[in-house]
Amino acid sequence: MNIHEYQAKQLLAQYGVTVPAGDVCDTPEAAKTIAEKLFAKGDKVVVVKAQIHAGGRGKGTFKSGFQGGVKLCKTADDVFEKARAMIGQVLVTKQTGPEGRLVSKLLVAGAPVIKKELYLAVLLDRAVSRPLIMVSTEGGVDIEEVAAKTPEKIIRETIDPAVGMMPYQGRKLAVALGLKGDLIAQGAKLLLGVYKTWWECDASMVEINPLCIIEGADGRDTLVAVDAKSASMTTPCIATRTSRKCAIWPRRRRWRSKPASST
């Protein structure tokens, strides 16, 4: 994962993917200010997330002894205290090794009540040199574990790179996730947005785990990308969304140069 969660969410939002409201900060005071704004807008709970290039943050341990790099808070003062315990400290997770990673930034965001957790990823299927979208109703857990124990719960959809992801494929995957009613259209739009993020930003993978169904402010169910990761996405893309410098791009350019009938 070459970019932080907050950066991945910023990019996804630019492509029409709904993400929880929030902002990144590097001081406890700034974290408190962000939290105060979120609570003022109606959020009941706020999450504070350490931003490091490693997974397993929630179950990690800081070398200071503080437990967990992901904390739920119900007051701005609590956000301040949690931020003070994280910023400038080294977090050790199952993916960092014993040396851990220094936490210099935090994501402070709204923590909506989750009704259902799903899984979504877009990556390159190197066996056939084509984009692959994977979805599962088993979100919020290690996808490798799902693949090992219940592989039938992972649905795969291969995309023709000459024409890109089609709306019917988004609807097909939304139905496969068990979405109904208005959520089918929401899901199809979100899937297309995630695919476009992956394609336009030259990522090797974009993963949303969990992709959640929450109750929106209007009482209707809404799809939100609660946690997002991206791998091998170049820094220029984060700033401009127009970088074409990563190693995957030349192959994608050749894909685009092919007529649809040749694939």
Backbone bond lengths (Angstrom), bond angles and torsions (degrees), N, CA, C in turn:
res aa  C-N    CA-C-N  psi(-1)  N-CA   C-N-CA  omega(-1)  CA-C   N-CA-C  phi
1 M - - - 1.462 - - 1.521 108.07 -
2 N 1.311 117.91 110.25 1.451 121.84 -173.01 1.523 114.46 -96.39
3 I 1.302 118.34 -6.32 1.459 120.21 174.45 1.519 108.16 -130.60
4 H 1.334 114.85 158.02 1.455 120.00 -178.24 1.527 111.46 -75.67
5 E 1.320 114.88 163.47 1.458 120.83 178.38 1.522 111.54 -57.16
6 Y 1.330 117.40 -44.21 1.466 119.28 -177.71 1.525 111.40 -63.50
7 Q 1.340 117.20 -33.25 1.461 120.25 178.18 1.523 111.04 -71.00
8 A 1.328 116.18 -41.22 1.467 120.05 177.40 1.521 110.62 -61.10
9 K 1.334 116.96 -40.52 1.459 120.19 -179.83 1.526 111.63 -68.64
10 Q 1.330 116.51 -36.59 1.459 119.20 176.98 1.523 110.93 -60.75
11 L 1.329 116.48 -43.07 1.462 120.66 179.30 1.519 111.20 -66.94
12 L 1.319 116.93 -45.01 1.466 120.10 179.48 1.519 110.96 -59.19
13 A 1.328 116.90 -42.09 1.463 120.90 179.91 1.519 110.93 -61.63
14 Q 1.338 117.12 -36.38 1.458 120.86 179.28 1.529 111.80 -66.43
15 Y 1.330 116.36 -21.75 1.460 120.30 178.72 1.534 111.84 -103.26
16 G 1.333 116.44 19.64 1.451 120.74 172.09 1.515 116.30 87.56
17 V 1.330 117.93 10.44 1.468 121.52 178.93 1.524 108.75 -88.48
18 T 1.326 117.08 129.04 1.461 121.39 -179.66 1.519 110.70 -74.55
19 V 1.332 116.44 128.02 1.466 122.79 176.76 1.525 108.19 -129.34
20 P 1.335 118.11 157.43 1.467 119.75 178.89 1.534 111.09 -62.66
21 A 1.324 116.58 144.82 1.459 120.78 176.40 1.523 109.51 -64.43
22 G 1.327 116.27 143.05 1.456 119.94 179.69 1.509 110.77 168.76
23 D 1.354 115.05 -176.40 1.455 119.54 -179.73 1.518 108.92 -157.10
24 V 1.335 115.24 165.16 1.455 121.98 179.97 1.528 109.01 -98.50
25 C 1.337 116.52 151.26 1.459 120.57 -179.00 1.521 109.38 -150.96
26 D 1.339 115.08 166.92 1.464 119.32 178.89 1.526 113.32 -132.49
27 T 1.339 116.73 12.52 1.464 120.89 174.55 1.529 109.20 -139.57
28 P 1.333 118.04 153.34 1.470 120.60 176.49 1.526 112.28 -60.50
29 E 1.340 116.63 -35.89 1.458 120.51 -179.94 1.532 111.14 -63.48
30 A 1.336 115.78 -42.92 1.465 119.55 178.46 1.521 110.92 -66.27
31 A 1.332 116.96 -37.74 1.468 120.90 177.67 1.521 110.76 -60.72
32 K 1.321 116.48 -42.22 1.466 120.87 179.22 1.522 111.07 -64.29
33 T 1.334 116.57 -41.24 1.459 120.48 179.75 1.528 111.43 -62.54
34 I 1.338 116.58 -43.72 1.466 120.83 177.46 1.520 110.16 -60.82
35 A 1.332 116.17 -44.32 1.467 120.91 -179.16 1.520 111.03 -62.60
36 E 1.318 117.25 -41.49 1.471 120.51 179.95 1.529 110.44 -60.26
37 K 1.330 117.05 -39.87 1.458 120.68 178.60 1.525 111.35 -66.38
38 L 1.336 116.37 -40.24 1.463 120.00 179.96 1.528 111.23 -66.66
39 F 1.327 116.54 -42.96 1.464 119.66 178.19 1.526 110.76 -65.01
40 A 1.325 116.68 -37.25 1.466 120.39 179.05 1.521 111.96 -64.61
41 K 1.345 116.23 -28.98 1.466 121.06 179.07 1.525 112.76 -81.65
42 G 1.335 116.42 -7.30 1.462 119.37 176.55 1.508 116.67 116.89
43 D 1.334 117.85 -4.39 1.465 119.14 177.71 1.527 109.94 -65.16
44 K 1.324 116.72 135.96 1.459 121.45 179.11 1.529 112.05 -90.79
45 V 1.330 114.92 -29.83 1.464 121.12 -178.97 1.518 108.54 -134.95
46 V 1.327 115.86 142.64 1.462 122.28 178.92 1.521 108.38 -123.45
47 V 1.330 116.30 142.24 1.453 120.49 178.64 1.521 109.50 -107.88
48 V 1.336 115.79 139.17 1.462 122.83 176.24 1.522 106.85 -112.87
49 K 1.345 116.44 121.13 1.465 121.09 -174.62 1.520 111.36 -122.54
50 A 1.314 117.08 124.19 1.458 121.43 173.44 1.521 108.96 -66.21
51 Q 1.335 116.86 135.78 1.460 122.03 -178.01 1.531 109.51 -104.21
52 I 1.323 115.56 99.30 1.461 121.65 175.49 1.523 108.15 -135.48
53 H 1.328 116.67 161.23 1.464 121.51 179.14 1.519 109.95 -85.35
54 A 1.331 116.33 67.10 1.463 121.72 178.06 1.516 108.84 -167.64
55 G 1.319 115.43 151.02 1.453 120.75 176.52 1.518 111.19 -91.02
56 G 1.340 115.69 -179.67 1.460 120.60 178.54 1.511 114.23 74.41
57 R 1.344 117.01 22.74 1.464 120.18 -175.63 1.527 112.59 -62.95
58 G 1.328 115.66 -40.00 1.464 118.86 -176.17 1.512 113.84 -61.74
59 K 1.330 116.77 -31.72 1.463 121.29 -179.39 1.530 112.04 -100.96
60 G 1.314 116.63 7.77 1.452 120.30 -179.48 1.519 112.44 -77.22
61 T 1.321 115.17 172.31 1.461 122.05 179.13 1.521 109.37 -134.31
62 F 1.312 116.52 131.82 1.455 120.64 175.77 1.528 109.50 -77.02
63 K 1.311 116.00 148.88 1.465 119.90 179.14 1.521 111.30 -64.36
64 S 1.329 116.54 -17.36 1.467 120.89 175.14 1.522 112.20 -74.10
65 G 1.365 115.63 -13.63 1.458 120.72 -177.18 1.509 113.87 105.22
66 F 1.331 117.75 -13.87 1.462 121.84 178.74 1.522 109.50 -67.25
67 Q 1.328 116.22 134.75 1.457 121.56 -174.51 1.524 111.91 -97.78
68 G 1.351 116.05 127.09 1.457 121.18 170.61 1.508 114.86 90.23
69 G 1.345 115.39 130.26 1.454 121.35 177.65 1.511 113.33 -100.41
70 V 1.335 116.73 7.61 1.471 122.71 175.45 1.522 107.26 -134.14
71 K 1.332 116.53 119.59 1.459 120.48 -175.06 1.526 111.11 -132.22
72 L 1.332 115.49 137.03 1.461 121.98 174.35 1.520 109.43 -93.20
73 C 1.321 116.41 135.63 1.462 121.34 -176.02 1.526 110.06 -133.41
74 K 1.341 115.51 146.55 1.460 120.52 -179.75 1.522 113.11 -110.85
75 T 1.338 116.81 -3.27 1.458 120.59 177.02 1.518 109.45 -139.46
76 A 1.336 115.42 156.64 1.463 119.89 178.14 1.524 111.00 -66.90
77 D 1.321 117.23 -33.11 1.462 120.13 178.15 1.519 110.89 -64.32
78 D 1.338 116.55 -38.87 1.467 120.28 177.96 1.526 110.40 -65.46
79 V 1.335 116.76 -39.07 1.466 120.92 175.96 1.529 109.78 -58.79
80 F 1.321 116.58 -44.33 1.468 121.08 179.36 1.524 110.44 -58.52
81 E 1.327 117.16 -46.66 1.465 120.93 -178.13 1.528 111.49 -65.29
82 K 1.328 116.85 -42.06 1.468 119.72 179.64 1.533 110.16 -66.80
83 A 1.325 116.58 -40.33 1.461 120.09 178.91 1.523 110.81 -63.89
84 R 1.316 116.57 -40.43 1.469 120.50 179.68 1.521 111.21 -63.92
85 A 1.341 116.16 -31.54 1.464 120.00 -179.75 1.532 112.54 -77.84
86 M 1.343 117.29 -18.40 1.467 120.99 -175.98 1.521 114.35 -101.44
87 I 1.332 116.85 -45.68 1.464 120.25 -173.48 1.528 110.82 -65.13
88 G 1.336 114.69 130.23 1.453 120.34 179.68 1.511 114.31 83.82
89 Q 1.342 116.15 3.63 1.462 120.83 -179.90 1.531 110.33 -109.21
90 V 1.321 116.16 160.40 1.465 122.34 -178.70 1.522 109.51 -97.41
91 L 1.332 115.53 123.94 1.463 122.03 -179.23 1.525 109.74 -102.84
92 V 1.323 115.89 129.13 1.461 122.25 178.93 1.517 108.67 -109.04
93 T 1.344 117.04 123.77 1.459 122.09 177.08 1.527 108.66 -126.55
94 K 1.321 115.54 178.73 1.463 120.30 179.91 1.519 111.97 -65.91
95 Q 1.342 117.32 -16.18 1.459 120.81 -178.79 1.527 114.34 -104.02
96 T 1.325 117.72 -11.07 1.466 119.38 -176.89 1.515 113.65 -88.84
97 G 1.336 117.12 -20.44 1.458 119.19 -169.11 1.514 109.13 81.25
98 P 1.323 117.94 172.23 1.469 121.46 -175.60 1.520 114.06 -65.10
99 E 1.338 117.17 -20.17 1.462 119.34 -179.80 1.530 112.34 -72.87
100 G 1.346 117.37 -25.55 1.452 121.58 178.34 1.515 113.43 70.67
101 R 1.340 116.08 -174.23 1.466 123.00 179.13 1.532 109.19 -133.69
102 L 1.316 115.33 138.50 1.460 120.94 178.19 1.523 109.83 -73.27
103 V 1.318 116.78 131.63 1.468 122.35 178.07 1.523 108.60 -94.92
104 S 1.324 115.90 114.37 1.464 120.43 178.49 1.521 112.47 -113.95
105 K 1.349 116.86 -14.42 1.464 120.72 179.52 1.525 110.21 -135.96
106 L 1.317 114.63 151.04 1.465 121.75 176.23 1.519 109.41 -127.07
107 L 1.325 115.73 147.57 1.457 121.78 169.29 1.516 107.43 -102.71
108 V 1.317 116.47 123.66 1.462 121.97 176.60 1.524 106.78 -112.75
109 A 1.331 116.60 119.15 1.462 120.12 -172.68 1.516 111.08 -145.42
110 G 1.322 114.95 161.72 1.448 119.83 175.24 1.517 110.96 -65.35
111 A 1.325 115.98 146.09 1.473 121.75 -179.78 1.528 108.37 -118.89
112 P 1.323 117.48 87.31 1.462 120.45 -177.23 1.523 112.06 -69.35
113 V 1.322 115.41 158.29 1.462 120.94 175.55 1.528 108.24 -71.88
114 I 1.317 115.90 123.59 1.466 121.50 -174.03 1.529 110.18 -94.56
115 K 1.336 115.97 129.27 1.461 120.94 178.42 1.526 111.96 -96.48
116 K 1.332 116.29 -31.36 1.461 120.75 -179.05 1.516 109.21 -156.93
117 E 1.347 116.54 138.54 1.457 121.97 178.62 1.526 110.01 -108.88
118 L 1.338 115.70 131.47 1.462 122.98 -179.95 1.531 108.94 -123.79
119 Y 1.325 115.38 175.02 1.468 120.79 -179.95 1.530 109.02 -129.53
120 L 1.346 114.94 142.48 1.466 121.26 177.92 1.521 109.65 -148.60
121 A 1.330 116.34 134.38 1.457 120.84 174.61 1.520 109.95 -146.53
122 V 1.319 115.53 146.21 1.465 122.38 172.39 1.520 106.75 -122.88
123 L 1.318 116.62 130.43 1.457 121.24 -177.54 1.521 109.79 -152.64
124 L 1.306 115.73 176.97 1.463 121.49 177.99 1.516 109.26 -96.45
125 D 1.330 116.24 122.11 1.459 121.14 173.37 1.524 106.99 -82.83
126 R 1.321 116.13 99.82 1.462 120.23 -173.92 1.525 112.64 -69.59
127 A 1.313 117.35 -19.69 1.465 119.94 179.78 1.527 111.30 -66.00
128 V 1.338 116.58 -33.01 1.465 120.47 -178.61 1.525 112.11 -120.97
129 S 1.352 116.66 1.65 1.476 122.02 -179.86 1.525 111.93 55.59
130 R 1.338 114.62 46.76 1.458 119.56 178.19 1.530 109.99 -137.57
131 P 1.324 117.44 152.73 1.459 120.10 175.38 1.530 110.45 -63.68
132 L 1.327 114.98 145.74 1.457 121.15 179.90 1.519 109.18 -132.88
133 I 1.321 115.82 131.62 1.464 121.08 173.97 1.521 107.81 -108.32
134 M 1.328 115.62 129.17 1.460 121.30 177.46 1.524 108.86 -118.57
135 V 1.316 116.57 133.22 1.457 121.38 175.91 1.521 108.81 -133.05
136 S 1.326 114.63 158.28 1.457 119.63 177.81 1.524 109.34 -156.31
137 T 1.319 114.58 148.82 1.462 119.61 174.06 1.523 111.11 -77.60
138 E 1.327 116.58 -8.55 1.472 121.63 -178.42 1.529 109.45 -97.24
139 G 1.313 116.74 74.75 1.453 121.13 179.36 1.518 111.59 -92.09
140 G 1.338 114.87 165.62 1.456 120.06 177.32 1.510 115.19 80.82
141 V 1.328 117.28 3.86 1.459 121.58 178.56 1.526 108.53 -128.77
142 D 1.326 116.27 171.64 1.463 121.57 179.28 1.521 109.18 -66.79
143 I 1.330 117.02 120.14 1.464 120.25 -176.25 1.524 111.09 -65.87
144 E 1.338 117.67 -28.68 1.468 120.12 176.59 1.523 110.92 -63.20
145 E 1.314 115.41 -35.48 1.466 119.76 177.57 1.522 111.01 -67.33
146 V 1.329 116.23 -40.46 1.467 120.30 177.03 1.524 110.00 -63.07
147 A 1.337 116.60 -43.65 1.470 121.09 -179.35 1.520 111.54 -61.97
148 A 1.328 116.35 -34.58 1.468 120.26 -177.76 1.527 111.93 -77.64
149 K 1.339 117.25 -39.02 1.460 120.79 -172.86 1.528 113.44 -94.87
150 T 1.328 116.32 -39.87 1.470 120.10 -177.72 1.531 109.53 -138.29
151 P 1.324 117.66 68.30 1.471 120.98 -176.31 1.526 113.12 -60.13
152 E 1.334 116.90 -24.15 1.463 119.48 -179.14 1.531 112.14 -67.84
153 K 1.341 117.06 -14.04 1.457 120.91 -179.41 1.532 112.73 -87.70
154 I 1.323 116.52 2.08 1.466 120.73 175.22 1.527 108.13 -105.91
155 I 1.323 116.32 120.18 1.467 121.85 -179.56 1.519 108.27 -103.34
156 R 1.317 116.15 133.06 1.467 121.81 -177.69 1.525 110.73 -118.04
157 E 1.309 115.27 140.82 1.458 121.72 177.45 1.526 108.71 -134.86
158 T 1.324 116.54 117.13 1.459 121.53 178.73 1.524 109.82 -85.81
159 I 1.332 116.16 137.92 1.458 121.64 -177.11 1.527 110.00 -107.21
160 D 1.311 116.25 135.66 1.465 121.16 174.27 1.524 107.49 -76.88
161 P 1.323 118.84 113.43 1.467 120.17 -176.35 1.517 114.04 -67.20
162 A 1.317 117.33 -17.90 1.464 119.86 179.99 1.526 111.94 -72.44
163 V 1.327 117.17 -26.66 1.463 120.53 -178.34 1.524 112.60 -119.01
164 G 1.342 116.81 -15.47 1.451 120.05 -179.79 1.521 112.53 81.79
165 M 1.314 115.38 -178.91 1.454 120.41 179.92 1.520 109.98 -71.93
166 M 1.333 116.05 131.32 1.452 121.81 -178.88 1.527 110.53 -97.15
167 P 1.336 117.46 150.78 1.466 120.13 -179.44 1.531 113.40 -55.43
168 Y 1.329 117.53 -36.33 1.466 119.24 -178.57 1.526 110.90 -64.83
169 Q 1.345 116.50 -29.84 1.465 119.02 177.79 1.520 110.54 -70.25
170 G 1.333 116.93 -35.63 1.454 120.23 175.73 1.520 111.35 -63.72
171 R 1.327 116.27 -43.38 1.467 120.02 178.83 1.527 110.83 -65.99
172 K 1.318 116.32 -39.86 1.467 121.40 179.30 1.524 110.74 -59.60
173 L 1.326 117.01 -45.48 1.455 121.41 -179.30 1.531 111.04 -70.36
174 A 1.334 116.60 -35.93 1.461 119.88 178.05 1.527 110.71 -62.00
175 V 1.322 116.29 -42.39 1.468 120.71 177.51 1.530 110.20 -65.43
176 A 1.334 116.42 -39.80 1.466 120.56 178.94 1.523 111.57 -61.99
177 L 1.334 116.87 -27.82 1.468 121.12 177.81 1.530 112.00 -81.10
178 G 1.314 116.30 -1.74 1.460 119.84 178.56 1.512 113.86 85.26
179 L 1.330 117.13 12.64 1.460 120.12 179.78 1.523 109.86 -73.06
180 K 1.323 114.97 147.49 1.463 119.84 -177.59 1.528 109.93 -135.95
181 G 1.315 115.22 160.67 1.457 120.64 175.97 1.513 112.64 58.97
182 D 1.359 114.95 -134.92 1.460 120.82 -177.64 1.527 112.64 -62.68
183 L 1.336 116.71 -23.40 1.459 119.59 -177.92 1.530 112.46 -67.90
184 I 1.324 117.50 -21.90 1.473 119.50 178.44 1.526 109.66 -65.03
185 A 1.324 116.86 -47.06 1.463 120.30 178.34 1.520 110.81 -65.64
186 Q 1.332 116.38 -41.59 1.467 120.25 176.70 1.523 111.13 -58.99
187 G 1.333 114.42 -45.59 1.459 119.56 -178.44 1.511 112.19 -64.34
188 A 1.327 116.85 -42.23 1.463 120.58 179.45 1.525 110.68 -62.49
189 K 1.333 116.89 -42.96 1.461 121.03 179.05 1.528 110.95 -64.15
190 L 1.332 116.39 -43.20 1.466 120.21 179.80 1.523 110.90 -63.88
191 L 1.321 117.33 -43.86 1.465 121.32 179.27 1.522 111.40 -60.00
192 L 1.331 116.23 -42.45 1.462 120.18 178.44 1.530 110.66 -64.87
193 G 1.346 116.90 -37.02 1.450 120.78 178.25 1.519 112.71 -67.09
194 V 1.319 116.27 -39.83 1.464 120.10 178.37 1.524 110.25 -67.33
195 Y 1.328 115.98 -41.83 1.471 118.85 177.79 1.519 110.60 -62.01
196 K 1.314 117.21 -42.59 1.469 120.30 -178.93 1.522 110.55 -65.04
197 T 1.329 116.98 -37.88 1.468 120.45 176.10 1.522 109.94 -59.15
198 W 1.331 115.48 -47.92 1.479 120.54 -179.89 1.520 110.97 -59.54
199 W 1.331 115.95 -46.11 1.465 120.34 -175.33 1.527 111.62 -70.49
200 E 1.318 116.68 -52.19 1.458 120.53 -173.90 1.526 112.78 -68.74
201 C 1.318 117.02 -28.79 1.468 120.35 -176.90 1.526 112.96 -99.08
202 D 1.327 117.03 9.15 1.469 121.25 173.39 1.526 112.78 56.96
203 A 1.302 117.34 38.40 1.462 120.59 177.93 1.519 109.99 -82.33
204 S 1.319 116.66 150.57 1.460 119.35 171.95 1.521 109.92 -82.82
205 M 1.361 117.02 -25.82 1.457 120.82 177.13 1.519 109.68 -156.76
206 V 1.321 115.89 141.98 1.457 122.61 166.90 1.520 106.17 -126.22
207 E 1.324 116.52 124.82 1.467 121.33 -176.93 1.516 109.79 -126.14
208 I 1.326 115.66 133.92 1.463 121.94 173.87 1.524 107.58 -119.53
209 N 1.311 114.90 111.07 1.463 120.38 -177.47 1.532 109.76 -151.03
210 P 1.349 116.11 98.88 1.455 125.34 12.09 1.527 114.10 -98.57
211 L 1.319 113.63 150.61 1.455 123.01 162.43 1.523 104.62 -92.41
212 C 1.329 117.12 122.75 1.461 119.07 -167.66 1.524 114.26 -117.84
213 I 1.311 113.95 146.89 1.451 121.44 167.13 1.523 106.69 -94.78
214 I 1.336 115.76 121.54 1.459 120.78 178.92 1.522 108.87 -125.80
215 E 1.316 116.29 167.42 1.458 120.44 174.06 1.511 108.17 -91.10
216 G 1.330 116.64 118.00 1.451 121.11 -178.06 1.514 112.43 -73.26
217 A 1.334 115.04 174.36 1.465 120.69 -178.97 1.522 112.18 -61.37
218 D 1.343 116.11 -27.32 1.467 120.02 179.97 1.521 112.63 -88.31
219 G 1.341 116.39 4.79 1.462 120.67 178.92 1.512 114.26 89.02
220 R 1.322 116.81 -6.19 1.461 120.63 179.55 1.530 110.77 -91.30
221 D 1.328 114.76 150.73 1.459 119.41 176.65 1.525 110.01 -67.76
222 T 1.337 115.42 141.08 1.461 122.06 -177.44 1.526 109.28 -137.76
223 L 1.330 116.16 145.46 1.462 121.62 176.11 1.526 109.63 -93.34
224 V 1.335 116.32 130.71 1.455 121.60 -178.22 1.521 109.69 -135.98
225 A 1.340 116.37 136.33 1.463 121.22 175.19 1.524 107.88 -83.71
226 V 1.333 116.33 93.95 1.464 120.87 -173.93 1.525 111.52 -74.39
227 D 1.323 117.99 -38.50 1.467 121.06 178.52 1.518 108.48 -134.24
228 A 1.316 116.88 131.58 1.464 121.15 -176.36 1.512 110.60 -134.47
229 K 1.327 115.33 141.91 1.460 121.77 177.03 1.524 108.35 -135.04
230 S 1.322 115.42 151.82 1.453 120.50 174.92 1.511 109.48 -141.92
231 A 1.328 115.85 142.51 1.464 121.21 -179.76 1.512 110.62 -117.40
232 S 1.332 115.35 143.86 1.471 123.68 174.73 1.512 112.43 54.81
233 M 1.311 116.15 42.92 1.463 121.52 174.42 1.516 107.31 -103.09
234 T 1.327 118.22 126.15 1.454 120.84 -173.25 1.519 111.94 -74.13
235 T 1.331 116.64 147.23 1.459 122.25 -179.33 1.519 112.82 -58.17
236 P 1.360 120.49 -41.32 1.468 118.92 178.08 1.522 113.25 -56.23
237 C 1.327 116.72 -31.92 1.462 119.78 179.39 1.516 110.51 -66.10
238 I 1.338 116.99 -35.76 1.446 120.72 -179.89 1.514 110.41 -61.15
239 A 1.325 115.92 -37.61 1.460 120.17 -177.02 1.522 112.68 -84.04
240 T 1.341 117.13 -35.29 1.456 119.30 -170.43 1.515 115.07 -118.99
241 R 1.341 116.88 -19.57 1.465 122.99 -176.13 1.523 111.83 62.79
242 T 1.325 119.19 14.17 1.459 119.51 -177.60 1.511 112.50 -125.86
243 S 1.356 118.13 8.40 1.461 119.62 -177.86 1.519 110.87 -65.54
244 R 1.312 116.21 141.63 1.455 121.52 176.23 1.531 109.04 -131.03
245 K 1.337 116.48 31.87 1.451 119.91 -169.08 1.522 114.20 -98.31
246 C 1.332 118.32 -7.89 1.455 117.19 -175.53 1.525 110.36 -78.90
247 A 1.329 115.36 166.15 1.463 120.44 -171.70 1.522 112.79 -64.83
248 I 1.330 117.19 -23.62 1.460 119.87 -177.33 1.530 110.80 -75.71
249 W 1.344 116.32 -26.32 1.458 118.87 -172.08 1.522 114.56 -57.30
250 P 1.340 120.94 -45.42 1.466 118.08 -179.32 1.519 112.82 -55.93
251 R 1.336 116.78 -36.44 1.456 119.60 178.77 1.524 110.07 -68.24
252 R 1.336 117.40 -39.95 1.460 120.20 179.62 1.522 110.65 -66.77
253 R 1.333 117.28 -34.70 1.449 119.59 178.62 1.528 110.14 -64.41
254 R 1.346 116.14 -39.53 1.475 119.36 177.61 1.520 110.29 -65.29
255 W 1.355 116.35 -38.17 1.461 118.97 176.56 1.519 109.69 -56.85
256 R 1.322 116.61 -47.39 1.464 120.51 -175.19 1.517 112.10 -67.05
257 S 1.325 116.23 -25.97 1.454 119.34 -177.75 1.513 112.89 -78.16
258 K 1.350 116.19 -12.40 1.453 119.66 -179.42 1.512 111.12 -83.60
259 P 1.301 119.08 139.47 1.468 120.69 171.85 1.503 109.31 -69.42
260 A 1.318 115.56 151.07 1.469 120.34 -176.56 1.522 111.71 -57.09
261 S 1.320 117.32 -33.68 1.465 120.53 -175.74 1.534 112.91 -70.87
262 S 1.339 117.73 -13.59 1.457 120.01 -177.17 1.505 112.89 -87.98
263 T 1.341 119.45 -3.23 1.455 121.52 -177.81 1.515 110.91 -106.68
